[in-house]
Amino acid sequence: MKREKPKTVLLAEINACLQEPISAKEKRIFLLAKRYLEKKKYLSAIVSSLQNALTPLAIREELSDGGKKIYRLLLDPKFPGKRRFGVGIMSLFRG
């Protein structure tokens, strides 16, 4: 069985979330991410921007169920497209 590309998975999750009733702020965030994915922008930049935009909503518990699912996907260390340069080095200096 062939694995789906991360961009395809993320786009499918965003499309599913946009079909649900969500807040206007969440909708703006997901529509922008969808546009960038469709224009084939750099995945790492999209993932980083999306995670940064969703984190405040997640902290305030304002994410819809679909938004929570996407946010969990973005936080998954196995999900490609994350910039993790220096994470190992940082852990060495944490004392």
Secondary structure, DSSP 8 states (H G I E B T S, - for coil): -----HHHHHHHHHHHHHTS---HHHHHHHHHHHHHHHTT--HHHHHHHHHHHHHHHHHTT---HHHHHHHHHHH-TTSSS---TTHHHHHHTT-
